[in-house]
Amino acid sequence: MRNLNSPLMKGAYVAAVTTFCTFLGCWAVLAHQESAQKPAHAAVSDAQFAKKAAQGGMAEVKLGKLAQEKGTSDSVKKFGQHMVQDHTKAGDELKRAAAEENITLPGEISAKDKATYDSLSKLSGAAFDRAYARDMVKDHQEDIADFNKEASGGKNPAIKDFATQTLPTLQDHLKEAKEMRQNVSASSSIDEGELPKPLGPQVDSRNSSPRQM
């Protein structure tokens, strides 16, 4: 105790206590920041999904209207009608979920989808049908992958539930899109006059009778 009362020992004791408290405070701050960063990162991911889904849904509605206007195949027109109905409904549900979580959704389609729309607008007839069907298969394959990821790993309950509830509809759309692609491919082959080739050499009946001796 007498050594602790000396000025040198008091200084060393105060310095040690100060260093320890400083270290303890820094550790507490870092631990708090680390725990806070995880929910923030998850929230950003959920918000990004919601914004991408909103743009994709608007694009499907716009392209669906174009399919009803320019499509020549019944399967293309019917599929376009389904897109308008289903994605308008899904878009309204997403808007409600986003409003609950204070997520601002975009009001326009993405530049990529706009380029697709502009490209399809320049086509007509069977060429439009084939391009639209091909694009719908590709789009829904990508959408299903995104919605699966959110449904299984999303952190925001409202956005995750939206993805889970919408996923079966997208899977049905993909099945219909593949059937549509098959239908327009078959019909375009017939329209272009791709008839079956003869199975064997044709015999001219005029030359089939035996020679007269």
DAQUI-V800887 format. One record per pair of residues at least 6 apart in sequence whose C-alpha atoms are under 6 Angstrom apart, sorted by the first residue. I is the first residue (numbers start at 1). J is the second residue. D is the distance in whole Angstrom. If there is no record, write none. Layout:
BEGIN
i=I j=J d=D
i=I j=J d=D
END
This chain:
BEGIN
i=4 j=10 d=6
i=42 j=155 d=6
i=51 j=105 d=5
i=55 j=109 d=5
i=57 j=87 d=5
i=59 j=109 d=6
i=61 j=83 d=6
i=61 j=84 d=4
i=64 j=80 d=4
i=64 j=83 d=5
i=64 j=84 d=6
i=67 j=77 d=6
i=67 j=80 d=5
i=68 j=77 d=5
i=68 j=80 d=6
i=71 j=77 d=6
i=71 j=129 d=6
i=72 j=125 d=6
i=75 j=180 d=6
i=97 j=158 d=6
i=133 j=181 d=5
i=137 j=174 d=6
i=137 j=177 d=5
i=140 j=174 d=6
i=147 j=163 d=5
i=150 j=160 d=6
i=151 j=160 d=5
i=151 j=163 d=5
i=151 j=164 d=5
i=154 j=160 d=5
END
